[in-house]
Amino acid sequence: MEDMKYIELVFENCESLIIPIDRVSNLEFGSLRKSFRKNKYTTDYVSLDITYNSKDEIFFFDHFIEEPLGFGSSNNIEDRPNILGRILSYYDICIVNILNDDKEEIQSVYTPWDENDENNNRYMKTKVEERLLKIIIKEGEVFEHQY
């Protein structure tokens, strides 16, 4: 998708995180099924790899933040690199939005979600490698998370 300039991850509590496409080294979806709304899809699989520059970027301390992500404070990792760590603190990605240069939504993909837990996406798994944060959300693969 040539207009894709950013990825926005939307979390269960409606917070979001905006990542420039040059920080995304991999983005894969399983089969996309059209939703009843234009440019909205569901899928059974999401794989996303995001680069980070230092360990400071993957440590997120939400108790130091005055406002949730996307509600006044910047939710763009270009402005606040450490918010990338939000992904490791909470397992609750529910939507991946594809954004254009103006940060307008081009396409939305709803991630698979285990209905046995309304707050945590038990299908979501993260892994930190050197300079890479890997996220996999796969329907049917339940992971027990430690908080």
KALIN-V851173 format. One record per pair of residues at least 24 apart in sequence whose ideal C-beta (glycine too) atoms are under 7 Angstrom apart, sorted by sequence separation. I is the first residue (numbers start at 1). J is the second residue. D is the distance in Angstrom with one decimal. If there is no record, write none. Layout:
i=I j=J d=D
i=I j=J d=D
//
This chain:
i=24 j=48 d=6.9
i=25 j=49 d=4.5
i=57 j=81 d=4.3
i=57 j=82 d=5.6
i=60 j=85 d=3.1
i=112 j=137 d=6.0
i=120 j=145 d=6.3
i=24 j=50 d=6.0
i=25 j=51 d=5.7
i=56 j=82 d=5.9
i=58 j=84 d=5.7
i=59 j=85 d=4.8
i=60 j=86 d=4.6
i=111 j=137 d=4.6
i=112 j=138 d=6.9
i=23 j=50 d=5.6
i=57 j=84 d=5.0
i=58 j=85 d=4.4
i=62 j=89 d=6.7
i=92 j=119 d=6.6
i=94 j=121 d=6.7
i=112 j=139 d=3.6
i=23 j=51 d=5.1
i=57 j=85 d=6.8
i=92 j=120 d=5.8
i=93 j=121 d=6.1
i=114 j=142 d=5.9
i=60 j=89 d=5.1
i=91 j=120 d=4.9
i=92 j=121 d=5.4
i=58 j=88 d=6.0
i=91 j=121 d=5.3
i=19 j=50 d=5.9
i=93 j=124 d=6.0
i=52 j=84 d=5.8
i=91 j=124 d=4.5
i=50 j=84 d=6.7
i=88 j=126 d=5.7
i=87 j=126 d=6.2
i=93 j=135 d=7.0
i=93 j=137 d=6.5
i=87 j=133 d=6.5
i=87 j=135 d=6.5
i=84 j=133 d=6.6
i=46 j=96 d=6.1
i=17 j=69 d=6.0
i=15 j=68 d=5.0
i=16 j=69 d=6.2
i=15 j=69 d=4.1
i=16 j=70 d=4.5
i=23 j=77 d=6.9
i=91 j=145 d=5.0
i=15 j=70 d=5.4
i=18 j=75 d=5.6
i=17 j=75 d=5.6
i=18 j=76 d=4.4
i=19 j=77 d=5.5
i=20 j=78 d=6.1
i=16 j=75 d=5.3
i=18 j=77 d=6.9
i=17 j=77 d=6.6
i=46 j=109 d=7.0
i=46 j=111 d=5.2
i=17 j=83 d=6.0
i=43 j=109 d=5.6
i=39 j=106 d=6.7
i=41 j=108 d=6.9
i=39 j=107 d=4.8
i=40 j=108 d=4.9
i=41 j=109 d=5.0
i=42 j=110 d=4.7
i=44 j=112 d=5.3
i=17 j=86 d=6.1
i=39 j=108 d=6.5
i=41 j=110 d=7.0
i=43 j=112 d=6.9
i=58 j=128 d=6.3
i=58 j=133 d=6.3
i=32 j=109 d=6.7
i=11 j=90 d=6.7
i=52 j=131 d=6.0
i=12 j=92 d=3.8
i=29 j=109 d=5.7
i=51 j=131 d=5.8
i=11 j=92 d=4.8
i=51 j=132 d=6.0
i=52 j=133 d=5.9
i=11 j=93 d=6.1
i=12 j=94 d=5.4
i=11 j=94 d=6.6
i=49 j=132 d=5.6
i=50 j=133 d=4.7
i=9 j=93 d=5.2
i=10 j=94 d=6.0
i=10 j=95 d=3.9
i=18 j=103 d=6.6
i=49 j=134 d=5.1
i=9 j=96 d=6.2
i=10 j=97 d=6.4
i=48 j=135 d=4.5
i=7 j=96 d=6.4
i=8 j=97 d=3.9
i=47 j=136 d=5.3
i=7 j=98 d=6.6
i=8 j=99 d=5.5
i=46 j=137 d=4.4
i=6 j=99 d=4.0
i=45 j=138 d=5.1
i=4 j=98 d=5.1
i=5 j=99 d=6.3
i=45 j=139 d=6.9
i=5 j=100 d=5.7
i=44 j=139 d=4.0
i=5 j=101 d=4.5
i=1 j=98 d=6.2
i=3 j=100 d=4.7
i=6 j=103 d=5.9
i=4 j=106 d=6.7
i=3 j=106 d=5.7
i=1 j=106 d=6.7
i=12 j=119 d=6.1
i=25 j=132 d=6.7
//
